[in-house]
Each structure stands twice: as C-alpha cells, then as structure tokens.
C-alpha cells in the first residue's frame, strides 16, 4: 500500500515551491516482517514559460526518509522424531 502526494505553489514568475510527501507499507516482506517508510522532500520548482501547450519544469528537492521495521512473534514447533 502506498500513499503519496505533491504540493506545488507558483507565482507569476518562474520560481515556485514544491513538496512531495509519501507513506509506504509493505506487509509480509519476509515471514513475520512488516515495514513502513515515510519520505519528505521539499524544494524549489523552476518553470520555463512559453506559448506552447507543453510547459517544461525542473525540481530541486531535498529531504529525508524514515524506515520502521517490526517483527511479529513467530512460534517454532519441534517434534521429537528423528
């Protein structure tokens, strides 16, 4: 499962602010192992304005990610047979 979103603000000039925040959850990555990751990126957006239908842009983002891993309790059974 993944959730991610972007936020952009632009003024009438070519520079703007950008943010990208995401959350990701991986269940049963290995038997009994769950992982959750959050990422945060913030920075500037530079847009090249023109009269075409296509508007090129460049992001310069910096941020961090947080990874959390949890284990479930696993029960191992052993028989007396050899």
C-alpha positions, 0 to 999 in steps of 0.5 A: 500500500502506498500513499503519496502526494505533491504540493506545488505553489507558483507565482507569476514568475518562474520560481515556485515551491514544491513538496512531495510527501509519501507513506509506504507499507509493505506487509509480509516482506519476509515471514513475520516482517512488516515495514513502513517508510515515510519520505519528505522532500521539499524544494524549489520548482523552476518553470520555463514559460512559453506559448506552447501547450507543453510547459517544461519544469525542473525540481530541486528537492531535498529531504529525508526518509524514515524506515520502521521495521517490526517483527511479529512473534513467530512460534517454532514447533519441534517434534521429537522424531528423528 
